[in-house]
Amino acid sequence: MTAELIDGKGFAAALRGRIGERVAAMKADHGIIPGLAVVLVGDDPASGVYVRSKAKATVEVGMESFQHRLPADTPQADLLALIGRLNDDPRVNGILVQLPLPAHMDESAVINAIAPEKDVDGFTVLNAGRLATGQKAMVPCTPLGCLMLLRDRLGALSGLNALVIGRSNIVGKPMAQLLLADSATVTVAHSRTRDLPELCRRADILVAAMGRARFVQGDWIRPGATVIDVGINRTDAGLVGDVDFDAAQGVAGAITPVPGGVGPMTIACLLANTVTATARTHGLPEPEGLTP
């Protein structure tokens, strides 16, 4: 058996097409153009690449892109003041502060300064709490993309055993909340989990998000399971995921490749969240298929 490849790149392209249609309709019917502001502090090369990719994708779907680049030694007070201005700017519907921030800044204080209704990363405490309690929230982009891929592949997730490896606030915890909301039976594992291979073998859905290259072995995977590999690890052999892809491909029913799996979905879901935030701010119906 060879696992079916889950084409995140293709799915993301189709999603961006639907987002472009929604943006065009907002402009034609209501005179509204969604705007996304991205803030980059410092000159980290990888962060610079991400910011350029996000700005390019934003413009391609017809939205306004506002980029703010600050020196690495910018005082935190200046960054907070900029976020305050963006919170008050009616042209800006979504705000994203690119992480990581320089060491002298308090990441939590910066993120929680973003107005929750413009928090298109879904990282503020208020949005995390809303998601955890089943209320309407802005959902972190990567887990939202994973959920879309799982629903597309499996349909209803109700009753399936799901294992999330990783407990970060960015992926692991919100992924577990989204799976629970879809009535999956969810286990969250991490670096101190005992007998992790055995837990993996019970999972119909396995989401690997711990940031360790090829950590999940092929013989850990339940035959026919759906594997979502969130990891992006740079190695001498190039980019690899958190799953040993070659070994897993002979066991799983379906698996996301790295690259070309979850990565493209993250930016597409950022655009989706910006459209959703715009609709909510203006009291318009939420676009179908862009939210959980």
Backbone hydrogen bonds in HBPLUS format (Angstrom, degrees):
<---DONOR---> <-ACCEPTOR-->    atom                        ^
c    i                          cat <-CA-CA->   ^        H-A-AA   ^      H-
h    n   atom  resd res      DA  || num        DHA   H-A  angle D-A-AA Bond
n    s   type  num  typ     dist DA aas  dist angle  dist       angle   num
A0003-ALA N   A0249-GLN O   2.70 MM 246  4.92 160.2  1.73 149.1 155.5     1
A0004-GLU N   A0253-GLY O   2.96 MM 249  6.14 171.6  1.96 131.1 128.3     2
A0255-ILE N   A0004-GLU O   2.93 MM 251  6.38 150.7  2.02 164.9 170.5     3
A0006-ILE N   A0255-ILE O   2.90 MM 249  5.62 164.7  1.92 136.3 137.4     4
A0008-GLY N   A0006-ILE O   3.02 MM   2  5.96 122.6  2.36 112.2  96.3     5
A0011-PHE N   A0007-ASP O   3.00 MM   4  6.22 165.2  2.02 153.3 157.9     6
A0012-ALA N   A0008-GLY O   2.84 MM   4  5.86 159.3  1.88 144.8 150.8     7
A0009-LYS N   A0260-GLY O   3.15 MM 251  5.20 136.0  2.36 144.0 132.9     8
A0013-ALA N   A0009-LYS O   3.05 MM   4  6.26 150.8  2.14 141.6 149.3     9
A0014-ALA N   A0010-GLY O   3.09 MM   4  6.39 158.9  2.13 149.3 154.1    10
A0015-LEU N   A0011-PHE O   2.90 MM   4  6.16 152.7  1.98 147.6 156.1    11
A0016-ARG N   A0012-ALA O   2.84 MM   4  6.08 158.7  1.88 150.8 156.0    12
A0017-GLY N   A0013-ALA O   3.05 MM   4  6.30 145.8  2.17 140.0 149.4    13
A0018-ARG N   A0014-ALA O   3.09 MM   4  6.48 151.1  2.17 145.3 152.0    14
A0019-ILE N   A0015-LEU O   2.91 MM   4  6.22 153.6  1.98 149.7 157.9    15
A0020-GLY N   A0016-ARG O   2.88 MM   4  6.10 156.9  1.93 147.2 152.9    16
A0021-GLU N   A0017-GLY O   3.16 MM   4  6.46 149.5  2.26 141.6 149.1    17
A0022-ARG N   A0018-ARG O   3.05 MM   4  6.38 152.1  2.13 144.8 152.1    18
A0023-VAL N   A0019-ILE O   2.86 MM   4  6.16 159.4  1.91 156.9 162.6    19
A0024-ALA N   A0020-GLY O   2.97 MM   4  6.15 161.7  2.00 146.9 151.7    20
A0025-ALA N   A0021-GLU O   2.99 MM   4  6.19 152.1  2.07 142.7 150.3    21
A0026-MET N   A0022-ARG O   2.90 MM   4  6.17 155.9  1.96 149.5 155.9    22
A0027-LYS N   A0023-VAL O   3.03 MM   4  6.29 158.1  2.07 150.4 156.1    23
A0028-ALA N   A0024-ALA O   2.92 MM   4  6.11 163.1  1.95 149.0 153.8    24
A0029-ASP N   A0025-ALA O   2.80 MM   4  5.74 167.6  1.81 152.7 156.6    25
A0030-HIS N   A0026-MET O   2.94 MM   4  5.40 148.9  2.03 132.4 141.0    26
A0032-ILE N   A0026-MET O   3.30 MM   6  5.49 170.2  2.31 121.3 118.7    27
A0031-GLY N   A0027-LYS O   2.98 MM   4  4.35 135.3  2.19 112.2 119.4    28
A0064-GLU N   A0034-PRO O   2.88 MM  30  6.22 164.1  1.90 156.8 159.3    29
A0093-ASN N   A0035-GLY O   2.79 MM  58  5.20 153.6  1.86 130.3 138.9    30
A0094-GLY N   A0035-GLY O   3.03 MM  59  6.40 143.0  2.17 156.8 163.3    31
A0036-LEU N   A0064-GLU O   2.90 MM  28  6.22 165.2  1.93 159.9 159.2    32
A0066-PHE N   A0036-LEU O   2.90 MM  30  6.09 165.0  1.92 153.1 152.0    33
A0037-ALA N   A0094-GLY O   2.83 MM  57  6.12 170.9  1.84 156.2 157.4    34
A0096-LEU N   A0037-ALA O   2.87 MM  59  6.25 154.1  1.93 162.6 170.6    35
A0038-VAL N   A0066-PHE O   2.83 MM  28  6.30 154.0  1.90 162.9 171.5    36
A0068-HIS N   A0038-VAL O   2.95 MM  30  6.25 154.5  2.01 163.4 164.3    37
A0039-VAL N   A0096-LEU O   2.84 MM  57  6.24 159.3  1.88 160.4 166.6    38
A0098-GLN N   A0039-VAL O   2.87 MM  59  6.01 162.3  1.90 163.4 168.7    39
A0040-LEU N   A0068-HIS O   2.83 MM  28  6.22 164.1  1.85 162.8 167.7    40
A0070-LEU N   A0040-LEU O   2.81 MM  30  6.19 164.3  1.83 161.7 166.9    41
A0042-GLY N   A0070-LEU O   2.79 MM  28  6.12 172.0  1.80 159.6 159.9    42
A0048-GLY N   A0044-ASP O   2.93 MM   4  6.17 153.0  2.01 154.7 163.2    43
A0049-VAL N   A0045-PRO O   3.05 MM   4  6.39 151.2  2.13 149.1 156.0    44
A0050-TYR N   A0046-ALA O   3.05 MM   4  6.39 160.9  2.09 151.1 155.8    45
A0051-VAL N   A0047-SER O   2.92 MM   4  6.15 161.7  1.95 152.9 157.6    46
A0052-ARG N   A0048-GLY O   3.05 MM   4  6.25 161.8  2.08 147.4 151.9    47
A0053-SER N   A0049-VAL O   2.99 MM   4  6.20 157.4  2.04 150.0 156.5    48
A0054-LYS N   A0050-TYR O   2.92 MM   4  6.17 156.4  1.98 151.0 157.3    49
A0055-ALA N   A0051-VAL O   2.95 MM   4  6.16 160.9  1.99 151.0 156.1    50
A0056-LYS N   A0052-ARG O   2.98 MM   4  6.10 162.5  2.01 148.6 153.3    51
A0057-ALA N   A0053-SER O   3.00 MM   4  6.16 164.2  2.02 147.5 151.8    52
A0058-THR N   A0054-LYS O   2.92 MM   4  6.05 151.9  2.00 145.2 153.2    53
A0059-VAL N   A0055-ALA O   3.13 MM   4  6.38 163.3  2.16 151.9 154.5    54
A0060-GLU N   A0056-LYS O   3.04 MM   4  6.22 155.6  2.10 147.6 154.9    55
A0061-VAL N   A0057-ALA O   3.32 MM   4  6.56 139.9  2.49 144.0 151.0    56
A0063-MET N   A0058-THR O   3.11 MM   5  5.48 149.7  2.21 161.4 152.3    57
A0062-GLY N   A0059-VAL O   2.97 MM   3  5.13 160.4  2.01 110.2 115.3    58
A0074-THR N   A0071-PRO O   3.09 MM   3  5.45 157.4  2.14 119.6 119.6    59
A0078-ASP N   A0075-PRO O   3.00 MM   3  5.40 129.9  2.25 106.7 119.1    60
A0079-LEU N   A0075-PRO O   3.32 MM   4  6.79 153.4  2.40 149.0 156.2    61
A0080-LEU N   A0076-GLN O   2.90 MM   4  6.21 163.2  1.93 159.1 163.7    62
A0081-ALA N   A0077-ALA O   2.94 MM   4  6.11 147.4  2.05 139.1 148.1    63
A0082-LEU N   A0078-ASP O   3.02 MM   4  6.30 152.6  2.10 143.7 150.4    64
A0083-ILE N   A0079-LEU O   2.97 MM   4  6.31 162.1  2.00 153.2 157.6    65
A0084-GLY N   A0080-LEU O   2.93 MM   4  6.17 152.1  2.01 143.4 151.2    66
A0085-ARG N   A0081-ALA O   3.04 MM   4  6.38 150.7  2.13 145.2 152.4    67
A0086-LEU N   A0082-LEU O   2.96 MM   4  6.30 156.4  2.01 152.8 159.6    68
A0087-ASN N   A0083-ILE O   2.80 MM   4  6.04 152.0  1.87 150.0 158.2    69
A0088-ASP N   A0084-GLY O   3.20 MM   4  6.44 142.6  2.35 138.8 147.5    70
A0088-ASP N   A0085-ARG O   3.17 MM   3  5.19 124.9  2.49  92.8 106.4    71
A0089-ASP N   A0086-LEU O   3.19 MM   3  4.98 149.7  2.29  96.6 105.6    72
A0092-VAL N   A0089-ASP O   3.08 MM   3  5.56 153.9  2.15 114.2 121.6    73
A0095-ILE N   A0118-LYS O   2.76 MM  23  5.60 158.8  1.81 162.3 154.9    74
A0105-MET N   A0102-PRO O   3.08 MM   3  5.84 167.0  2.10 126.8 129.8    75
A0110-VAL N   A0106-ASP O   3.04 MM   4  6.31 158.4  2.09 158.0 164.5    76
A0111-ILE N   A0107-GLU O   2.94 MM   4  6.14 174.0  1.94 158.1 159.6    77
A0112-ASN N   A0108-SER O   2.94 MM   4  5.99 164.9  1.96 150.6 155.2    78
A0113-ALA N   A0110-VAL O   3.11 MM   3  5.26 154.5  2.17 103.7 111.6    79
A0114-ILE N   A0111-ILE O   3.14 MM   3  5.74 160.7  2.18 114.0 119.7    80
A0118-LYS N   A0115-ALA O   2.79 MM   3  5.35 155.6  1.84 122.8 131.1    81
A0119-ASP N   A0116-PRO O   3.25 MM   3  4.94 162.1  2.28  98.6 103.7    82
A0120-VAL N   A0118-LYS O   2.91 MM   2  5.69 127.9  2.19 111.0  95.3    83
A0122-GLY N   A0119-ASP O   2.95 MM   3  5.40 149.5  2.04 110.7 120.2    84
A0128-ALA N   A0124-THR O   2.94 MM   4  6.21 162.2  1.97 156.1 161.8    85
A0129-GLY N   A0125-VAL O   2.87 MM   4  6.03 156.4  1.92 149.2 155.5    86
A0130-ARG N   A0126-LEU O   2.93 MM   4  6.15 154.0  1.99 145.6 153.0    87
A0131-LEU N   A0127-ASN O   2.96 MM   4  6.14 162.6  1.99 149.4 153.5    88
A0132-ALA N   A0128-ALA O   2.99 MM   4  6.18 160.4  2.03 145.6 151.2    89
A0133-THR N   A0129-GLY O   3.03 MM   4  6.17 138.3  2.21 141.9 151.8    90
A0135-GLN N   A0130-ARG O   2.76 MM   5  4.76 154.8  1.82 153.3 149.0    91
A0134-GLY N   A0131-LEU O   3.21 MM   3  5.20 166.6  2.22 105.9 108.6    92
A0144-LEU N   A0140-PRO O   3.16 MM   4  6.25 154.4  2.22 150.2 158.0    93
A0145-GLY N   A0141-CYS O   2.92 MM   4  6.15 156.9  1.97 151.7 157.6    94
A0146-CYS N   A0142-THR O   2.97 MM   4  6.30 156.5  2.02 152.0 158.8    95
A0147-LEU N   A0143-PRO O   2.90 MM   4  6.13 158.1  1.94 149.7 154.9    96
A0148-MET N   A0144-LEU O   3.05 MM   4  6.34 157.7  2.10 149.3 154.9    97
A0149-LEU N   A0145-GLY O   3.07 MM   4  6.36 159.6  2.11 150.2 155.1    98
A0150-LEU N   A0146-CYS O   2.94 MM   4  6.20 156.1  1.99 150.8 157.7    99
A0151-ARG N   A0147-LEU O   2.90 MM   4  6.12 166.0  1.92 156.7 159.9   100
A0152-ASP N   A0148-MET O   2.98 MM   4  6.11 156.0  2.04 145.9 152.9   101
A0153-ARG N   A0149-LEU O   3.02 MM   4  6.16 150.2  2.11 142.3 149.9   102
A0154-LEU N   A0150-LEU O   2.78 MM   4  5.80 168.5  1.79 158.3 161.6   103
A0155-GLY N   A0151-ARG O   2.76 MM   4  4.63 144.6  1.88 124.8 132.4   104
A0160-LEU N   A0157-LEU O   3.14 MM   3  5.73 166.5  2.16 135.6 138.8   105
A0159-GLY N   A0183-SER O   2.82 MM  24  6.09 169.7  1.83 141.4 137.8   106
A0185-THR N   A0160-LEU O   2.82 MM  25  5.96 166.0  1.84 154.1 159.0   107
A0204-ASP N   A0161-ASN O   2.78 MM  43  5.19 137.9  1.96 132.3 145.7   108
A0205-ILE N   A0161-ASN O   2.98 MM  44  6.31 154.4  2.05 155.9 158.4   109
A0162-ALA N   A0185-THR O   2.80 MM  23  5.89 173.2  1.80 156.8 157.8   110
A0187-THR N   A0162-ALA O   2.91 MM  25  6.30 151.8  1.99 158.0 167.4   111
A0163-LEU N   A0205-ILE O   2.83 MM  42  6.20 160.9  1.87 157.4 162.1   112
A0207-VAL N   A0163-LEU O   2.85 MM  44  6.22 169.7  1.86 166.3 169.5   113
A0164-VAL N   A0187-THR O   2.87 MM  23  6.25 166.0  1.89 165.8 170.5   114
A0189-ALA N   A0164-VAL O   2.78 MM  25  6.08 166.1  1.80 157.0 161.8   115
A0165-ILE N   A0207-VAL O   2.83 MM  42  6.18 170.8  1.84 170.2 172.8   116
A0209-ALA N   A0165-ILE O   2.79 MM  44  5.64 151.2  1.88 154.4 162.9   117
A0166-GLY N   A0189-ALA O   2.84 MM  23  6.04 165.1  1.86 153.5 149.4   118
A0173-LYS N   A0168-SER O   2.89 MM   5  5.93 171.2  1.90 159.9 162.9   119
A0175-MET N   A0171-VAL O   2.83 MM   4  5.73 152.8  1.90 158.3 167.1   120
A0176-ALA N   A0172-GLY O   3.06 MM   4  6.28 157.6  2.11 149.6 154.9   121
A0177-GLN N   A0173-LYS O   3.08 MM   4  6.42 155.1  2.14 149.8 156.8   122
A0178-LEU N   A0174-PRO O   2.95 MM   4  6.19 158.5  2.00 151.1 155.9   123
A0179-LEU N   A0175-MET O   3.01 MM   4  6.24 160.6  2.05 152.0 157.2   124
A0180-LEU N   A0176-ALA O   2.93 MM   4  6.11 157.4  1.98 148.2 154.7   125
A0181-ALA N   A0177-GLN O   2.96 MM   4  6.17 154.0  2.02 145.2 152.3   126
A0182-ASP N   A0178-LEU O   3.15 MM   4  6.45 131.0  2.41 136.5 148.7   127
A0182-ASP N   A0179-LEU O   3.10 MM   3  5.08 133.2  2.32  94.5 107.4   128
A0184-ALA N   A0179-LEU O   3.03 MM   5  5.47 167.3  2.05 152.3 148.6   129
A0183-SER N   A0180-LEU O   2.85 MM   3  4.94 154.9  1.92 112.2 114.6   130
A0193-THR N   A0190-HIS O   3.06 MM   3  5.37 168.1  2.07 117.6 120.3   131
A0199-LEU N   A0195-ASP O   3.34 MM   4  6.75 153.7  2.41 147.1 154.5   132
A0200-CYS N   A0196-LEU O   2.97 MM   4  6.25 160.8  2.01 159.7 164.8   133
A0201-ARG N   A0197-PRO O   3.10 MM   4  6.37 149.5  2.20 143.9 151.5   134
A0202-ARG N   A0199-LEU O   3.13 MM   3  5.47 155.2  2.19 108.0 115.6   135
A0203-ALA N   A0200-CYS O   3.06 MM   3  5.36 161.4  2.09 113.4 119.4   136
A0226-THR N   A0204-ASP O   2.91 MM  22  6.27 167.0  1.93 158.2 157.7   137
A0206-LEU N   A0226-THR O   2.93 MM  20  6.30 162.8  1.96 161.6 164.2   138
A0228-ILE N   A0206-LEU O   2.80 MM  22  6.16 167.0  1.82 161.5 165.9   139
A0208-ALA N   A0228-ILE O   2.92 MM  20  6.33 156.3  1.98 160.1 168.0   140
A0230-VAL N   A0208-ALA O   2.88 MM  22  5.80 156.2  1.94 157.0 165.1   141
A0215-PHE N   A0212-ARG O   3.32 MM   3  5.58 142.2  2.47 139.4 129.5   142
A0214-ARG N   A0241-GLY O   2.88 MM  27  5.96 167.5  1.89 145.2 145.4   143
A0215-PHE N   A0242-ASP O   2.77 MM  27  5.25 111.1  2.25 110.7 122.9   144
A0216-VAL N   A0242-ASP O   2.89 MM  26  6.26 168.8  1.90 155.2 157.1   145
A0244-ASP N   A0216-VAL O   2.87 MM  28  5.94 171.0  1.87 163.9 161.2   146
A0220-TRP N   A0217-GLN O   3.09 MM   3  5.42 159.9  2.13 110.3 115.9   147
A0221-ILE N   A0218-GLY O   3.23 MM   3  5.72 162.5  2.26 113.9 118.9   148
A0225-ALA N   A0222-ARG O   2.96 MM   3  5.43 159.8  2.00 145.8 143.7   149
A0224-GLY N   A0251-VAL O   3.00 MM  27  6.41 165.9  2.02 146.3 148.0   150
A0253-GLY N   A0225-ALA O   2.74 MM  28  5.13 154.2  1.81 132.7 141.2   151
A0254-ALA N   A0225-ALA O   3.36 MM  29  6.75 156.0  2.42 145.2 143.0   152
A0227-VAL N   A0254-ALA O   2.87 MM  27  6.17 167.7  1.88 148.8 152.0   153
A0256-THR N   A0227-VAL O   3.14 MM  29  6.61 140.1  2.31 152.4 164.1   154
A0233-ASN N   A0240-VAL O   2.79 MM   7  5.26 162.3  1.82 162.4 167.4   155
A0240-VAL N   A0233-ASN O   2.90 MM   7  5.26 157.4  1.95 146.5 153.9   156
A0235-THR N   A0238-GLY O   2.99 MM   3  5.05 150.0  2.09 124.1 133.7   157
A0238-GLY N   A0235-THR O   2.92 MM   3  5.05 162.8  1.95 110.6 114.3   158
A0245-PHE N   A0243-VAL O   2.83 MM   2  5.40 109.5  2.33 115.9  98.5   159
A0248-ALA N   A0244-ASP O   2.87 MM   4  5.99 164.7  1.90 160.8 165.9   160
A0249-GLN N   A0245-PHE O   2.86 MM   4  5.86 149.1  1.96 155.2 161.5   161
A0250-GLY N   A0247-ALA O   3.34 MM   3  5.83 150.2  2.43 107.6 114.9   162
A0251-VAL N   A0248-ALA O   2.94 MM   3  5.31 165.0  1.96 116.1 120.9   163
A0252-ALA N   A0248-ALA O   2.89 MM   4  5.85 170.8  1.90 172.0 174.5   164
A0265-MET N   A0262-VAL O   2.89 MM   3  5.27 127.6  2.17 111.7 126.7   165
A0266-THR N   A0263-GLY O   3.09 MM   3  5.50 138.0  2.27 108.8 119.3   166
A0268-ALA N   A0264-PRO O   3.31 MM   4  6.50 164.8  2.34 146.0 150.5   167
A0269-CYS N   A0265-MET O   2.84 MM   4  5.95 154.6  1.91 148.5 154.8   168
A0270-LEU N   A0266-THR O   3.02 MM   4  6.28 137.7  2.21 139.1 150.8   169
A0270-LEU N   A0267-ILE O   3.13 MM   3  4.96 124.3  2.46  91.3 106.0   170
A0271-LEU N   A0267-ILE O   3.13 MM   4  6.50 154.8  2.20 150.1 155.2   171
A0272-ALA N   A0268-ALA O   2.96 MM   4  6.29 152.6  2.04 141.3 149.8   172
A0273-ASN N   A0269-CYS O   2.81 MM   4  5.97 157.0  1.86 144.1 149.6   173
A0274-THR N   A0270-LEU O   3.06 MM   4  6.31 147.1  2.17 141.0 149.7   174
A0275-VAL N   A0271-LEU O   3.08 MM   4  6.43 154.9  2.15 150.4 156.2   175
A0276-THR N   A0272-ALA O   2.92 MM   4  6.21 160.1  1.96 150.9 157.0   176
A0277-ALA N   A0273-ASN O   2.79 MM   4  5.97 160.2  1.82 148.7 154.0   177
A0278-THR N   A0274-THR O   2.99 MM   4  6.15 153.1  2.07 141.1 148.3   178
A0279-ALA N   A0275-VAL O   2.97 MM   4  6.25 160.9  2.00 151.3 155.9   179
A0280-ARG N   A0276-THR O   2.99 MM   4  6.25 161.9  2.02 153.1 157.7   180
A0281-THR N   A0277-ALA O   2.96 MM   4  6.11 161.7  1.99 148.9 153.9   181
A0282-HIS N   A0278-THR O   3.10 MM   4  6.26 153.6  2.17 148.8 155.0   182
A0284-LEU N   A0279-ALA O   2.78 MM   5  4.71 154.7  1.84 148.9 148.2   183
A0283-GLY N   A0280-ARG O   3.26 MM   3  5.09 161.4  2.30  99.8 105.1   184
